[in-house]
Amino acid sequence: MIDVHSHCLPGIDDGAADSASACQMLQTYCSQEVTDIICTPHIEPQHLVSRAELELRLEQVEQKITEMRLLCSEQALAITLHQGCELILCPDLAFRLHEPDHNLGLAGTSYLLVELPRWLSGGLSTLDHLLFSIQMSGYMPVLAHPERVMGQPAVLDTLALWVEQGRLLLQVNTSSLVADDANWTADQKKRYRRRSAYVRQLLDLDLVHLAASDAHNPFSRAPLNQSAHQAVAAEYGQDLAWLLLEENPRLLLSDQPLRRSGRGRAEMARQ
């Protein structure tokens, strides 16, 4: 499997706290037959206010990637690390993407991992122009964990419209696909049940392109790729599990167009 969204780099964002935690995460990935990870530390809006700030942040990411590749070699971990980032959809993002000397795509591809801002007045439609600008810069936005915002009015309709129009792709978190974890708190279990229901809405409508761990630590937000693969296969079939966690991530790494299963659209056409 290939994971396209992970915060396993140590000490750079709210992900792995140190090298020991990062190593433990990588060992877990290996035990779950993950062969490639795109490391996606957060690039916050303050890192986009100027070229200098962005360059400094990218230098930090490159240094951490180099350190972790060396650690993988020393520990004989059979895993390949690729550089990427996770960006908040904000106005300054459009300015930085037009600068040709910075490739912010996942593993150097044209796919850009983005997340919604915590506060978005006016609804998702206010992002139309920004999404257009991202595509005009040569990138295809991949929206991380859309299940986090689907409780808001009209979100599902807007996401469905954007996917059908080819405006963006959707990546759900593996933690929204697996059963309750014994280590989770009551609040985490409640949040899981809500997000799990939203993810299944997206899957039923064939709107999901990728599933990824978005892992942040070895414990409360650990890699769950294998469990997610099994859960999707049990409920939707092996083909969809393979598409979301193996084939489409592989296509992304090759900078090729991603596929949808056709399952939800075929069912809708028969209704």
JOSUL-V164698 format. One record per residue. N is the residue number from 1. RES is the residue in one letter. PSI is psi as a letter, one per 30 degrees, with the letter a starting at -180 (NA if undefined). OMEGA is omega as a letter, one per 20 degrees, with the letter a starting at -180 (none if undefined). Layout:
# JOSUL-V164698
N & RES & PSI & OMEGA
N & RES & PSI & OMEGA
This chain:
# JOSUL-V164698
1 & M & l & r
2 & I & k & r
3 & D & k & a
4 & V & g & a
5 & H & j & a
6 & S & k & r
7 & H & h & a
8 & C & f & r
9 & L & k & a
10 & P & k & r
11 & G & g & a
12 & I & f & r
13 & D & b & a
14 & D & g & r
15 & G & b & a
16 & A & k & a
17 & A & e & a
18 & D & l & a
19 & S & e & r
20 & A & e & r
21 & S & e & r
22 & A & e & r
23 & C & e & r
24 & Q & e & r
25 & M & e & a
26 & L & e & r
27 & Q & e & r
28 & T & e & r
29 & Y & e & a
30 & C & e & a
31 & S & f & r
32 & Q & g & r
33 & E & h & r
34 & V & k & a
35 & T & f & a
36 & D & k & r
37 & I & k & r
38 & I & j & a
39 & C & k & a
40 & T & i & r
41 & P & l & a
42 & H & k & r
43 & I & j & a
44 & E & l & r
45 & P & e & a
46 & Q & f & r
47 & H & f & a
48 & L & f & a
49 & V & f & r
50 & S & l & r
51 & R & e & a
52 & A & e & r
53 & E & e & r
54 & L & e & a
55 & E & e & r
56 & L & e & r
57 & R & e & a
58 & L & e & r
59 & E & e & r
60 & Q & e & r
61 & V & e & a
62 & E & e & r
63 & Q & e & r
64 & K & e & r
65 & I & e & r
66 & T & e & r
67 & E & e & a
68 & M & e & r
69 & R & e & r
70 & L & e & r
71 & L & e & r
72 & C & e & r
73 & S & e & a
74 & E & e & a
75 & Q & g & a
76 & A & h & r
77 & L & k & a
78 & A & i & a
79 & I & k & a
80 & T & k & a
81 & L & k & r
82 & H & l & a
83 & Q & k & r
84 & G & a & r
85 & C & l & r
86 & E & k & a
87 & L & k & r
88 & I & k & r
89 & L & j & a
90 & C & l & a
91 & P & e & a
92 & D & f & a
93 & L & e & a
94 & A & e & a
95 & F & e & a
96 & R & e & a
97 & L & f & r
98 & H & f & r
99 & E & j & a
100 & P & f & a
101 & D & g & r
102 & H & j & r
103 & N & j & a
104 & L & g & a
105 & G & l & r
106 & L & j & r
107 & A & h & r
108 & G & g & a
109 & T & a & r
110 & S & g & r
111 & Y & k & a
112 & L & j & r
113 & L & j & a
114 & V & l & r
115 & E & l & a
116 & L & k & r
117 & P & l & a
118 & R & e & a
119 & W & k & a
120 & L & j & r
121 & S & k & r
122 & G & f & r
123 & G & l & a
124 & L & f & a
125 & S & f & r
126 & T & f & a
127 & L & g & a
128 & D & e & a
129 & H & e & a
130 & L & e & r
131 & L & e & r
132 & F & e & a
133 & S & e & r
134 & I & e & a
135 & Q & e & r
136 & M & f & r
137 & S & f & r
138 & G & g & a
139 & Y & l & r
140 & M & j & a
141 & P & k & r
142 & V & j & a
143 & L & j & a
144 & A & k & r
145 & H & i & r
146 & P & f & a
147 & E & f & a
148 & R & f & a
149 & V & g & a
150 & M & f & r
151 & G & f & a
152 & Q & l & a
153 & P & k & r
154 & A & g & a
155 & V & e & a
156 & L & e & r
157 & D & e & a
158 & T & e & r
159 & L & e & r
160 & A & e & r
161 & L & e & a
162 & W & e & r
163 & V & e & a
164 & E & e & r
165 & Q & f & a
166 & G & g & a
167 & R & f & r
168 & L & l & r
169 & L & l & a
170 & L & k & r
171 & Q & j & r
172 & V & l & a
173 & N & k & r
174 & T & f & r
175 & S & f & r
176 & S & g & a
177 & L & f & a
178 & V & l & r
179 & A & l & r
180 & D & k & r
181 & D & k & a
182 & A & f & a
183 & N & f & a
184 & W & k & r
185 & T & l & r
186 & A & e & r
187 & D & e & r
188 & Q & e & r
189 & K & e & r
190 & K & e & r
191 & R & e & r
192 & Y & e & a
193 & R & e & r
194 & R & e & a
195 & R & e & r
196 & S & e & r
197 & A & e & r
198 & Y & e & r
199 & V & e & r
200 & R & e & r
201 & Q & e & a
202 & L & e & r
203 & L & e & a
204 & D & f & r
205 & L & g & r
206 & D & h & a
207 & L & f & a
208 & V & k & r
209 & H & e & a
210 & L & k & r
211 & A & k & a
212 & A & l & a
213 & S & e & a
214 & D & h & a
215 & A & k & a
216 & H & f & a
217 & N & l & a
218 & P & f & a
219 & F & d & a
220 & S & f & r
221 & R & i & a
222 & A & l & r
223 & P & k & a
224 & L & h & a
225 & N & e & a
226 & Q & e & r
227 & S & e & r
228 & A & e & r
229 & H & e & a
230 & Q & e & a
231 & A & e & r
232 & V & e & r
233 & A & e & a
234 & A & e & a
235 & E & e & a
236 & Y & f & a
237 & G & l & a
238 & Q & e & a
239 & D & e & a
240 & L & e & r
241 & A & e & r
242 & W & e & a
243 & L & e & a
244 & L & e & a
245 & L & f & a
246 & E & d & a
247 & E & e & a
248 & N & e & r
249 & P & e & r
250 & R & e & r
251 & L & e & r
252 & L & e & r
253 & L & e & r
254 & S & g & a
255 & D & h & r
256 & Q & l & r
257 & P & k & r
258 & L & l & a
259 & R & l & r
260 & R & l & a
261 & S & f & a
262 & G & f & a
263 & R & e & a
264 & G & e & a
265 & R & e & r
266 & A & e & r
267 & E & e & r
268 & M & e & a
269 & A & f & a
270 & R & f & a
271 & Q & NA & none
